[in-house]
Amino acid sequence: MNAEEQRRRDLGDFLKTRREQLVRADLGLPPVGGRRTSGLRREEISYLSDVSVTWYTWLEQGRDIHPSRQVLDAVARTLRLSAAEHTYLMSLAGYTAPKPAAAPVAVTAPASVQRLLDSFPDFPAYAIGPDWGVLGWNAPFAALYPNITTVQVTDRNMLWLVFTDPYLRELMPDWEVASRRFLREFRAEIGPRLGEEPWSDLVARLLRTSEPFRVCWESHDVEGFTSRVRMFRHPSVGDLQVELHRVIPCDHPDLRLLIYTPVLTTDAPARLRRLAGAAAPPATSPG
């Protein structure tokens, strides 16, 4: 059996097991033979999915057919697949993951993400959502950038803050270069959603407010994120050379965790320890 045959077989076996695990009453169906309360017939799946019985049977049998994304989406809905199961089904059929359902933009990080941020006692770290709103941070980050604790929630967006907060401009001696790099990354990541809210609202506000943003935005430059050395000029501990890293939690793929670690060939480790020592205890729920 070659890899393609194995993939079709796995797809068929997956559909069969999910079909047999369904509770008939959950779909408004009576028991089979007055006793069997779980599992649906292939004919019932095909009817509820608006797919021919022959086509669905061939799917479970691992036949060499090529179901459309629409057919698989319909079957996934009938089988009540979870998001992970739906993604797995599409991957077996050779498709990319289904587009996730739209969800309200969060204003705080999940508790597990906040605990992860707080687990870095010496390294400034924060989390941003899909619109680049800052959802959580740890005590060292608040010591590095104190304004994050007082800014209005509606303005607690990293792109907005970089282009509008004078404190950040002073904190970043390379602001002219770093802000442009930041915007290029934002545009590369957000691209297809720029016409949707809240991204369109954010861009419109910045176009009205910041001339540097307006100039950079009109260039249409894009660049993917890479870990890199950053420089901060902090009023209390002086110059900090740090490396910026970004982590995506597997269970929250719409979030980005940004972590600053010291450049070990400099005195940044000692300066970060001084910064962390002066930091207030982390808030359990920033926001």
C-alpha positions in Angstrom: 0.0 0.0 0.0 1.5 3.3 -1.1 1.2 6.6 0.8 -1.8 7.8 -1.2 -3.7 4.6 -0.6 -2.9 4.8 3.1 -4.1 8.4 3.3 -7.4 7.4 1.7 -7.8 4.5 4.0 -7.1 6.6 7.0 -9.7 9.1 5.8 -12.3 6.4 5.4 -11.6 4.8 8.8 -11.8 8.3 10.5 -15.2 9.0 9.0 -16.4 5.6 10.0 -15.4 5.9 13.6 -16.8 9.4 13.9 -20.1 8.2 12.4 -20.3 5.3 14.8 -19.7 7.5 17.8 -22.6 9.9 17.1 -25.6 9.8 19.5 -28.7 9.4 17.5 -30.9 11.4 19.8 -28.5 14.4 19.5 -29.5 14.6 15.8 -33.2 14.0 16.5 -33.1 10.4 15.2 -34.8 7.4 16.9 -33.0 4.3 18.1 -32.3 1.7 15.4 -34.4 -1.4 16.0 -35.8 0.2 19.1 -32.5 -0.4 21.0 -29.4 1.0 19.3 -29.0 4.6 20.4 -25.6 5.4 19.0 -24.1 5.4 15.5 -25.7 6.5 12.2 -26.1 4.6 9.0 -24.2 5.8 5.9 -27.5 6.6 4.3 -28.4 8.9 7.2 -25.0 10.7 7.0 -25.4 11.2 3.2 -29.0 12.5 3.6 -28.0 15.0 6.4 -25.0 16.1 4.4 -26.8 16.4 1.0 -24.3 13.9 -0.5 -25.1 10.9 -2.5 -25.0 7.5 -0.7 -22.7 6.1 -3.3 -20.2 9.0 -2.9 -20.2 8.9 0.9 -19.8 5.1 0.8 -16.8 5.4 -1.5 -15.3 7.9 0.9 -15.5 5.4 3.8 -14.1 2.7 1.6 -11.1 4.7 0.7 -11.8 4.8 -3.0 -9.7 6.9 -5.4 -12.1 9.9 -5.5 -11.5 13.5 -4.9 -14.2 15.1 -2.7 -14.6 18.9 -2.8 -13.9 21.1 0.2 -17.7 21.8 0.3 -18.6 18.2 0.5 -16.1 17.5 3.3 -17.3 20.6 5.2 -20.9 19.4 4.9 -19.9 15.9 6.2 -17.8 17.5 9.0 -20.9 19.5 10.1 -23.1 16.4 10.1 -20.5 14.4 12.1 -20.2 17.3 14.5 -16.4 17.3 14.2 -14.4 19.5 16.6 -12.1 22.1 15.0 -9.1 19.8 15.4 -11.0 16.9 13.8 -12.2 19.1 11.0 -8.7 20.2 10.3 -7.5 16.6 10.4 -10.2 15.5 7.9 -9.2 18.3 5.5 -5.5 17.4 5.7 -6.2 13.8 4.9 -8.1 15.0 1.8 -5.2 17.2 0.8 -6.8 20.6 1.8 -5.6 23.3 4.0 -7.2 23.9 7.4 -10.7 25.3 7.3 -11.1 29.0 8.1 -11.9 29.4 11.8 -15.2 30.9 12.8 -15.0 34.6 13.5 -14.7 35.3 17.2 -14.9 38.5 19.3 -11.5 40.1 19.7 -10.3 39.4 23.3 -9.1 42.2 25.6 -7.2 39.9 28.1 -5.0 36.9 27.7 -6.2 33.5 28.7 -5.2 32.6 32.2 -2.8 29.9 31.0 -1.0 32.4 28.8 -0.8 34.9 31.6 0.8 32.3 33.8 3.3 31.6 31.1 4.2 35.2 30.8 4.6 35.4 34.6 7.0 32.4 34.5 9.7 34.7 33.0 10.7 36.6 36.1 13.7 38.4 34.5 12.6 38.7 30.9 10.1 41.3 29.6 7.3 39.5 27.8 3.8 40.3 26.5 1.0 38.8 24.4 -0.8 40.3 21.5 -4.0 39.2 19.8 -4.8 39.0 16.1 -5.3 42.8 15.9 -2.1 43.3 17.7 -3.9 44.4 20.8 -1.8 43.9 24.0 -3.7 41.2 26.0 -1.2 40.5 28.8 2.3 41.2 30.1 4.5 40.3 33.0 6.1 42.5 35.6 9.5 43.1 33.8 7.6 44.3 30.7 5.6 46.8 32.8 9.0 48.0 34.3 10.4 48.4 30.8 7.3 50.1 29.5 5.2 51.5 32.5 2.6 53.1 30.3 1.2 49.7 29.4 -0.5 49.6 32.8 -2.4 52.9 32.4 -3.2 53.2 28.8 -6.9 52.9 27.9 -8.0 49.5 26.7 -9.1 51.0 23.3 -5.5 52.2 22.8 -3.7 49.2 24.2 -2.6 48.1 20.7 1.1 47.7 20.0 1.0 49.2 16.5 -1.0 52.2 17.9 1.4 52.7 20.8 4.6 52.5 18.7 3.4 55.3 16.5 1.6 57.5 19.1 3.3 57.2 22.5 6.3 59.6 23.0 7.6 57.3 25.8 8.1 54.5 23.3 9.9 56.8 20.9 12.3 57.7 23.6 12.7 54.1 24.8 13.6 53.0 21.2 16.7 54.9 20.1 16.3 53.3 16.6 12.6 54.3 16.5 12.8 55.5 12.9 14.0 52.1 11.7 12.2 49.9 14.2 8.8 51.4 13.7 9.0 50.9 9.9 10.0 47.3 10.5 7.1 46.9 12.9 4.7 48.2 10.3 6.1 45.9 7.6 5.5 42.9 9.8 2.0 44.0 10.7 1.1 44.4 7.0 2.5 41.1 6.1 0.7 39.3 8.8 -2.7 41.1 8.6 -2.8 41.5 4.8 -6.0 39.7 3.8 -8.0 41.2 6.7 -7.1 44.8 6.2 -10.6 45.6 5.0 -12.3 44.0 8.0 -12.9 45.4 11.5 -11.1 46.0 13.8 -8.0 46.2 11.5 -9.6 48.8 9.2 -10.5 51.0 12.1 -7.0 50.8 13.6 -5.4 51.7 10.3 -7.9 54.6 9.7 -7.1 56.0 13.2 -3.4 55.9 12.6 -3.7 57.5 9.2 -5.5 60.4 10.8 -3.1 60.6 13.8 0.4 59.8 12.7 2.3 61.4 9.8 5.2 58.8 10.1 2.6 56.0 9.9 1.0 57.6 6.9 4.3 57.8 5.0 5.2 54.2 5.9 1.8 52.9 5.1 1.8 54.3 1.6 5.0 52.4 0.7 3.1 49.1 1.0 6.3 47.4 2.2 6.0 43.9 3.9 8.4 41.7 5.8 8.0 38.6 7.8 8.9 38.4 11.4 12.4 37.2 12.4 14.1 37.1 15.8 16.5 39.9 16.1 18.5 42.1 18.5 16.7 45.2 19.8 18.0 48.2 21.7 16.1 50.0 24.5 17.3 53.1 26.3 15.6 52.8 29.7 15.6 55.9 32.0 16.5 53.8 35.1 18.9 51.1 33.9 20.3 52.6 30.7 20.9 50.8 27.4 19.5 47.3 27.0 20.6 45.0 24.2 18.0 42.2 24.0 16.9 39.6 21.5 13.3 39.6 20.5 11.6 36.2 20.1 8.0 35.4 19.2 6.2 32.2 20.3 2.7 31.0 19.2 0.9 28.8 21.7 -0.4 25.7 20.1 -3.8 25.9 21.9 -4.1 29.7 21.1 -2.8 30.0 17.5 -4.3 33.5 17.2 -2.0 34.8 19.9 1.6 35.9 19.7 4.0 35.9 22.7 6.9 38.4 22.4 9.8 37.7 24.7 13.0 39.8 25.2 16.1 37.9 26.3 19.4 39.5 27.1 22.3 39.6 24.7 24.8 37.6 26.7 27.9 39.3 25.4 26.7 42.6 26.9 25.8 43.7 30.4 22.1 43.3 29.5 21.6 40.3 31.9 22.6 42.4 34.9 20.6 45.4 33.7 17.5 43.2 33.2 17.9 41.8 36.7 18.0 45.3 38.1 14.9 46.1 36.0 13.1 43.0 37.2 14.0 43.7 40.8 12.3 47.1 40.6 9.2 45.7 38.9 5.9 45.6 40.7 4.3 42.1 41.2 2.5 41.1 38.0 -1.2 41.8 37.7 -3.3 38.6 37.6 -5.6 40.1 35.0 -4.2 43.0 33.1 -7.0 45.1 31.8 
